[in-house]
């Protein structure tokens, strides 16, 4: 792997007149044939896609027949692909989903954390009874794993183990989508305890391009990919939640793709109209920088015009605010970077 110092400086964070922080990273755009359309930094670096791979995981439930067998909805398919806020309706939808397959919150093996909508709003002062696994941002994905396991007639307990049939099916699908051999994919445990499989950044982008185009996937897999993309586009709030960048971007009238964040500064975009996929990794794991980079590249590619960038300015150049809500700085493309040069009119 290239020394990360070779990766370009992409985002800077200001406070007053000073640049307070800087973020480096690697970005790659790949078309449906596997050709690199644009790339900056070490695009061959191995990464764990983390939650950005959830659309592929959702495809397994559709392709296996499990989703249709339990008469599940597009809204639930969007939740399968989600890193949701754990808002009341997110929790309610996942609970209803588990009811449909005859299971309960006790069957979820994802663990518990404070809902994102509270953890990202430290001034929250309302009543909250406490977290359970339903509030986990990955609870929809885990409900999907359980759905597939139940349909396959395999063990429900331990469905998160890499050797479990559901996870093996997931690994094979990811390998096929990205053109990476299963044996070349390192495996680690994600925060929600499910396996996360390592991929070269550019091969992940290739898989994202094929997710939108279906090229070379075969009828059944193409249909599964189309259904996942359609569900995420139709239910962007399910995918993330109130105020979240992916929800705001997918709800915008000028954006026809799908967007998915991953932990540790990973971001994924599928652009069906252009037949392209974009994957990026921020070296220091900053999620905040990932959103800014993704927006700048969308403008660089001509996917979003100046009006759209202005409309989505809180994603393109997020303000830095103090605890009193006052603007004290901004996040922006680093001066003299390729992003700043191409997007100087923003």
Backbone torsions as a table, in degrees:
resi	resn	phi	psi	omega
1	UNK	NA	140.3	177.1
2	UNK	-66.3	144.7	174.3
3	UNK	-56.2	132.8	-175.9
4	UNK	-63.2	-18.3	177.4
5	UNK	-64.4	-19.7	178.3
6	UNK	-78.4	-17.1	177.9
7	UNK	-70.9	143.5	-174.7
8	UNK	-68.8	150.7	171.7
9	UNK	-76.2	118.8	-170.6
10	UNK	-111.1	-36.9	-173.9
11	UNK	-132.7	140.9	173.2
12	UNK	-127.6	149.2	-178.1
13	UNK	-117.2	123.6	-178.1
14	UNK	-102.5	154.4	169.3
15	UNK	-140.6	113.9	-171.4
16	UNK	63.6	-130.8	-178.1
17	UNK	-93.6	-0.3	-175.9
18	UNK	-104.8	149.0	168.6
19	UNK	-84.3	116.3	-174.0
20	UNK	-92.6	-34.2	-178.1
21	UNK	-144.1	155.1	178.5
22	UNK	-136.7	149.0	-178.8
23	UNK	-129.8	129.0	174.1
24	UNK	-102.3	160.6	177.3
25	UNK	-174.0	-178.9	177.5
26	UNK	-124.1	141.1	-177.4
27	UNK	-136.6	140.0	176.1
28	UNK	-144.9	140.1	174.8
29	UNK	-118.0	126.4	-175.4
30	UNK	-127.9	142.1	178.7
31	UNK	-90.8	179.1	-173.8
32	UNK	-69.2	-11.9	176.2
33	UNK	-95.5	-0.9	-179.8
34	UNK	91.3	4.9	179.3
35	UNK	-81.2	135.5	176.2
36	UNK	-77.2	116.8	179.5
37	UNK	-81.9	-40.3	179.0
38	UNK	-156.2	144.5	179.3
39	UNK	-157.3	142.8	179.7
40	UNK	-138.3	128.5	-178.9
41	UNK	86.5	-165.0	-175.7
42	UNK	-81.2	88.2	-174.4
43	UNK	-78.6	-9.0	178.2
44	UNK	-95.6	0.6	-176.8
45	UNK	-60.9	142.4	174.5
46	UNK	-77.3	131.3	177.3
47	UNK	-131.8	160.1	164.2
48	UNK	-96.7	117.6	-178.1
49	UNK	-66.1	-17.4	-179.3
50	UNK	52.7	-135.3	-173.6
51	UNK	-70.7	-11.4	178.4
52	UNK	-66.1	-14.5	-179.3
53	UNK	-90.4	0.8	-174.7
54	UNK	-57.3	-35.5	176.1
55	UNK	-57.6	-35.8	176.8
56	UNK	-67.1	-40.4	178.4
57	UNK	-63.1	-37.7	178.2
58	UNK	-66.6	-33.1	179.1
59	UNK	-58.6	-33.4	-178.7
60	UNK	-61.7	-42.2	179.8
61	UNK	-63.8	-38.1	179.4
62	UNK	-72.0	-49.6	-175.8
63	UNK	-62.9	-33.1	-179.1
64	UNK	-72.1	-18.7	-174.8
65	UNK	95.6	-5.8	-176.1
66	UNK	-63.7	-41.3	-176.2
67	UNK	-62.9	-44.8	-179.9
68	UNK	-71.5	-32.7	-178.6
69	UNK	-61.5	-31.5	-179.8
70	UNK	-103.5	12.4	176.7
71	UNK	52.6	46.0	179.3
72	UNK	-83.2	161.3	-169.6
73	UNK	-104.9	170.7	175.0
74	UNK	-63.0	-35.4	177.6
75	UNK	-60.8	-39.6	178.1
76	UNK	-71.8	-32.8	176.8
77	UNK	-66.9	-37.4	174.8
78	UNK	-63.2	-38.5	177.6
79	UNK	-65.7	-32.4	176.4
80	UNK	-60.1	-32.4	-177.4
81	UNK	-94.4	7.2	-167.3
82	UNK	-94.0	154.1	159.4
83	UNK	-120.7	76.8	-165.8
84	UNK	-81.3	164.0	-176.8
85	UNK	-73.0	-14.0	-173.9
86	UNK	72.8	27.7	175.4
87	UNK	-72.6	168.0	-171.9
88	UNK	-55.0	-42.9	-177.6
89	UNK	-74.4	-31.7	172.9
90	UNK	-58.5	-49.5	-178.3
91	UNK	-61.1	-44.4	-179.5
92	UNK	-63.3	-40.1	-179.5
93	UNK	-66.5	-41.0	179.8
94	UNK	-67.9	-39.0	177.3
95	UNK	-61.2	-44.7	178.3
96	UNK	-62.8	-36.9	178.0
97	UNK	-62.3	-47.2	178.3
98	UNK	-61.6	-36.9	176.2
99	UNK	-59.2	-41.7	-177.8
100	UNK	-61.8	-32.8	-177.8
101	UNK	-99.9	10.6	174.6
102	UNK	74.4	26.6	-179.6
103	UNK	-124.7	179.9	-176.6
104	UNK	-140.3	178.7	179.1
105	UNK	-58.1	-28.0	-179.0
106	UNK	-67.0	-16.3	179.9
107	UNK	-87.1	-12.2	179.7
108	UNK	-75.4	133.9	-179.0
109	UNK	-112.7	24.4	-174.2
110	UNK	-88.4	-11.1	-176.6
111	UNK	81.9	179.6	-173.4
112	UNK	-127.8	139.5	171.3
113	UNK	-145.4	164.4	177.7
114	UNK	-61.5	135.2	-179.7
115	UNK	-54.1	142.3	-179.3
116	UNK	-58.0	-34.7	-176.0
117	UNK	-67.7	-21.3	173.9
118	UNK	-91.2	-46.2	-176.5
119	UNK	-62.8	-25.7	179.2
120	UNK	-94.0	3.3	176.8
121	UNK	-131.0	77.2	-172.9
122	UNK	-62.7	-15.5	177.9
123	UNK	-87.0	3.5	-179.1
124	UNK	-58.4	130.4	-177.1
125	UNK	-127.0	11.4	-178.5
126	UNK	-78.8	179.1	178.8
127	UNK	-83.7	136.1	177.3
128	UNK	-144.8	122.8	-171.7
129	UNK	-74.1	-20.1	-178.8
130	UNK	127.4	156.0	-175.2
131	UNK	-85.0	153.1	169.6
132	UNK	-140.3	174.8	-177.8
133	UNK	-57.0	-23.3	177.9
134	UNK	-63.1	-28.5	-179.9
135	UNK	-78.2	-14.6	178.5
136	UNK	-58.3	134.6	-176.7
137	UNK	-61.5	-17.5	-179.7
138	UNK	-101.0	11.4	-174.5
139	UNK	-63.6	-31.2	176.6
140	UNK	-66.2	-42.3	176.9
141	UNK	-60.5	-42.2	-178.6
142	UNK	-69.9	-34.9	173.1
143	UNK	-62.3	-35.6	176.9
144	UNK	-67.5	-41.9	175.9
145	UNK	-58.6	-45.1	-180.0
146	UNK	-64.3	-38.3	178.0
147	UNK	-60.0	-45.7	-179.2
148	UNK	-66.9	-42.6	179.4
149	UNK	-61.8	-42.3	-179.9
150	UNK	-63.5	-43.2	-179.5
151	UNK	-66.0	-38.1	-179.5
152	UNK	-74.6	-14.8	-179.2
153	UNK	74.2	28.0	179.4
154	UNK	-107.2	174.6	-176.1
155	UNK	-58.4	135.6	174.1
156	UNK	-82.8	-37.0	178.0
157	UNK	-70.4	134.4	179.7
158	UNK	77.4	21.1	-179.2
159	UNK	-64.3	-12.9	-179.9
160	UNK	-88.4	-7.4	-178.4
161	UNK	-70.9	139.0	-178.7
162	UNK	-56.6	-27.8	-178.7
163	UNK	-84.0	-8.9	-178.5
164	UNK	-64.4	144.7	-178.1
165	UNK	-54.4	-36.1	179.2
166	UNK	-65.4	-42.2	-179.8
167	UNK	-72.3	-32.6	175.5
168	UNK	-66.8	-40.1	176.5
169	UNK	-64.1	-38.4	178.0
170	UNK	-64.3	-43.8	180.0
171	UNK	-62.2	-42.6	179.8
172	UNK	-64.3	-39.8	179.5
173	UNK	-65.4	-45.1	178.9
174	UNK	-60.4	-42.5	179.0
175	UNK	-60.6	-43.6	-179.4
176	UNK	-66.8	-42.0	-178.6
177	UNK	-64.4	-35.9	-173.0
178	UNK	-100.9	-10.8	-178.1
179	UNK	73.3	27.2	178.5
180	UNK	-109.0	137.2	177.4
181	UNK	-68.5	139.9	-179.9
182	UNK	-53.6	-41.2	-176.5
183	UNK	-70.6	-13.4	179.1
184	UNK	-96.1	5.7	-178.1
185	UNK	-102.9	105.7	175.7
186	UNK	-63.3	152.6	-178.0
187	UNK	-125.6	139.8	175.5
188	UNK	-141.4	175.3	-179.9
189	UNK	-97.1	127.9	176.8
190	UNK	-76.2	172.5	-179.6
191	UNK	-61.5	-28.8	180.0
192	UNK	-90.2	8.8	176.0
193	UNK	82.5	-8.7	177.3
194	UNK	-76.7	158.4	177.8
195	UNK	-68.0	145.4	168.7
196	UNK	-124.1	130.8	-172.0
197	UNK	-106.4	130.3	-177.5
198	UNK	-74.8	142.9	-179.5
199	UNK	-143.7	150.0	167.3
200	UNK	-64.4	140.9	-175.7
201	UNK	-53.9	-44.9	-176.7
202	UNK	-69.8	-29.2	177.3
203	UNK	-73.0	-32.9	174.6
204	UNK	-63.2	-42.9	178.3
205	UNK	-62.4	-37.8	176.6
206	UNK	-61.0	-45.5	177.0
207	UNK	-60.3	-37.7	178.6
208	UNK	-66.4	-36.6	176.6
209	UNK	-63.9	-43.6	-179.6
210	UNK	-70.2	-28.1	174.7
211	UNK	-58.1	-38.1	-179.0
212	UNK	-85.8	-31.5	-175.7
213	UNK	-97.4	-28.2	-176.7
214	UNK	74.6	7.3	-173.9
215	UNK	-63.5	124.6	175.9
216	UNK	74.7	14.1	-175.3
217	UNK	-93.9	-17.9	-173.2
218	UNK	88.3	156.5	-171.9
219	UNK	-59.7	-47.8	-176.8
220	UNK	-63.9	-45.6	-179.3
221	UNK	-71.0	-36.3	176.1
222	UNK	-61.2	-42.6	178.5
223	UNK	-62.6	-39.8	178.3
224	UNK	-64.8	-42.4	178.8
225	UNK	-62.8	-43.6	179.6
226	UNK	-61.5	-40.7	-178.8
227	UNK	-66.7	-40.0	178.8
228	UNK	-64.9	-46.3	179.4
229	UNK	-62.6	-42.6	179.8
230	UNK	-62.8	-41.5	-179.5
231	UNK	-65.1	-43.5	179.6
232	UNK	-64.8	-37.4	178.1
233	UNK	-69.7	-37.4	-177.0
234	UNK	-75.9	-28.0	-176.2
235	UNK	-129.4	63.0	-177.4
236	UNK	-64.4	-27.7	178.6
237	UNK	-67.6	-36.5	177.8
238	UNK	-62.5	-33.3	-175.5
239	UNK	-69.3	-29.2	-177.7
240	UNK	-142.7	-75.5	177.1
241	UNK	141.4	-171.4	-174.0
242	UNK	-58.5	123.1	175.6
243	UNK	78.0	-1.4	-176.4
244	UNK	-79.8	143.8	-175.7
245	UNK	-56.2	-43.6	-177.4
246	UNK	-64.7	-39.1	178.7
247	UNK	-64.5	-45.7	-179.1
248	UNK	-64.6	-41.5	-179.1
249	UNK	-67.2	-47.2	-177.5
250	UNK	-70.4	-19.3	177.3
251	UNK	-85.5	-9.5	-177.3
252	UNK	-75.6	140.7	-173.7
253	UNK	-67.1	-22.1	-177.2
254	UNK	-95.5	1.3	-179.6
255	UNK	-113.0	120.4	-175.5
256	UNK	-110.3	13.0	-178.6
257	UNK	-105.7	-163.9	174.0
258	UNK	-125.0	148.9	-177.6
259	UNK	-128.7	139.2	179.9
260	UNK	-147.8	126.3	177.1
261	UNK	-84.5	160.8	171.0
262	UNK	-138.3	153.6	-179.4
263	UNK	-62.2	161.8	176.7
264	UNK	60.9	40.5	171.8
265	UNK	74.5	28.1	175.4
266	UNK	-98.5	141.2	176.3
267	UNK	-143.6	142.2	-176.9
268	UNK	-132.6	137.7	176.6
269	UNK	-132.4	135.7	171.8
270	UNK	-113.0	126.9	-175.6
271	UNK	-120.3	84.9	-174.3
272	UNK	-60.6	-38.7	-177.8
273	UNK	-65.5	-30.9	179.7
274	UNK	-95.3	-9.1	-177.5
275	UNK	64.7	37.7	-175.0
276	UNK	-132.4	158.0	172.2
277	UNK	-129.5	146.8	-179.8
278	UNK	-124.7	133.8	174.6
279	UNK	-134.2	139.5	178.4
280	UNK	-141.7	153.9	177.8
281	UNK	-138.6	121.9	175.9
282	UNK	-84.9	130.5	-171.5
283	UNK	-59.8	-39.1	-176.5
284	UNK	-90.6	7.6	176.5
285	UNK	79.2	15.6	-175.9
286	UNK	-77.4	116.0	175.1
287	UNK	-67.6	-37.0	-176.1
288	UNK	-62.5	-37.5	179.1
289	UNK	-71.1	-33.0	-177.2
290	UNK	-59.3	-42.1	-178.9
291	UNK	-64.8	-40.8	-179.8
292	UNK	-64.3	-43.7	179.4
293	UNK	-62.8	-45.5	-178.8
294	UNK	-59.0	-44.3	179.7
295	UNK	-63.5	-42.2	-179.5
296	UNK	-63.5	-39.7	179.7
297	UNK	-68.8	-37.6	176.2
298	UNK	-59.9	-37.7	176.8
299	UNK	-71.4	-41.9	177.8
300	UNK	-57.4	-38.3	-179.2
301	UNK	-80.8	-9.6	-177.1
302	UNK	82.4	10.2	178.2
303	UNK	-71.4	-38.5	176.5
304	UNK	-116.2	129.2	178.8
305	UNK	-87.3	-179.9	-176.9
306	UNK	-61.0	-38.5	179.9
307	UNK	-63.4	-42.8	179.1
308	UNK	-64.9	-40.3	179.4
309	UNK	-64.8	-36.1	176.3
310	UNK	-67.6	-43.1	179.5
311	UNK	-62.2	-34.8	-179.0
312	UNK	-104.2	32.4	-173.8
313	UNK	-61.9	-28.3	178.3
314	UNK	-68.9	-16.7	173.4
315	UNK	-93.6	-37.9	-176.3
316	UNK	-75.2	-38.9	178.9
317	UNK	-139.5	73.7	-175.2
318	UNK	-62.6	138.1	176.1
319	UNK	-73.7	149.2	170.7
320	UNK	-97.9	122.4	-175.2
321	UNK	-120.5	149.0	174.1
322	UNK	-86.2	-179.1	-175.5
323	UNK	-65.6	-18.2	178.6
324	UNK	-89.3	1.9	178.5
325	UNK	84.6	11.3	179.9
326	UNK	-86.3	140.8	176.0
327	UNK	-74.5	124.7	-179.0
328	UNK	-123.3	-3.5	179.7
329	UNK	179.7	-173.2	178.7
330	UNK	-142.5	163.2	166.0
331	UNK	-104.0	135.5	-176.3
332	UNK	-151.5	165.6	173.6
333	UNK	-62.4	137.5	-177.9
334	UNK	-62.9	137.4	177.2
335	UNK	-61.9	140.6	-179.4
336	UNK	73.7	3.3	173.4
337	UNK	-83.1	163.8	177.6
338	UNK	-59.8	-33.4	-178.2
339	UNK	-67.9	-45.6	-179.2
340	UNK	-64.3	-39.9	-179.2
341	UNK	-65.0	-40.4	-176.4
342	UNK	-80.1	-17.8	-173.7
343	UNK	-124.5	33.4	-174.4
344	UNK	-65.8	-17.7	-178.5
345	UNK	-84.2	-6.7	-178.1
346	UNK	-71.2	NA	NA
